[in-house]
């Protein structure tokens, strides 16, 4: 079977969905299926052949992003590859929150021959950069789910949401960690711990993922009270982005760029509560405009004596 996986992110781009897509595609290739990944990197739609992982990706067509113009490049890729299945790895943030990916299954219905289209919805949570899209965001998500030939959801809450939105059967397949259970062959424990300033036998707890309520980091922090007092906590993969504010024990502190890409703060010794909040200037400006409009509207409709 020939399977094309479509992902909004893919290594070397950081992201759990891209890493999962690579793991899934590699497993399919190991089973003897023709497995490729389609993604956009550096202004090009690229095709990664997972049966030849050492080979550089093949450029398909220039494309600026996941907007409406990506349809032309994707249709060209599908015409060349002729896959039996197109498997969309959906998470709206990975596709720059553009609705073109949501309507892609509908657009491909007129294509002949057309691959069967499967969608794995990695989460149906409102995107954290566009949480107030409301009915519009729900409508475009429902369009994607309704036009797919097969649906996969990764948790029971999303399974129930998809059943309500698409009114069709779906499959629940929980997704675990993409991290291998064993370290790589060249792993040097002593050198790795030395880089992190962690002693050889000092307990180290690692959290890999976004710092959000849905990821369980609150539970992890609460559990730290149950571990030895000399334990260290390592948090990996929180991206630096303008608009984040940080407080330590309620007092605002500077948010720093750590290791070029990630977000960090300087925490003094001892136990502290660190809180990150996303408050972009554009949202604050929009709120201010809304307040001004409300005041002006109230003045215009005031009773005239």
Secondary structure, DSSP 8 states (H G I E B T S, - for coil): -EEEEEES--TTS--HHHHHHHHHHHHHHHTT-EEEEEEEETTEEEEEEGGGTTS--EEEEE--SSSTTHHHHHHHHHHHH--SEEEEEE-GGGGTT-TTTTTHHHHHTTSSS--EEEEEES--S--TTSTT-THHHHHHHHHHHHH-SEEEESSHHHHHHHHHHH-S--EE------S-SS--TT--HHHHHHHTT--TTS-EEEEES--SGGGTHHHHHHHGGGS-TT-EEEEE--B--TTEEEEETTEEE--EEETTTEEE----SS---EEEEE--HHHHHHHHHHHHHHHHHHHHTS---
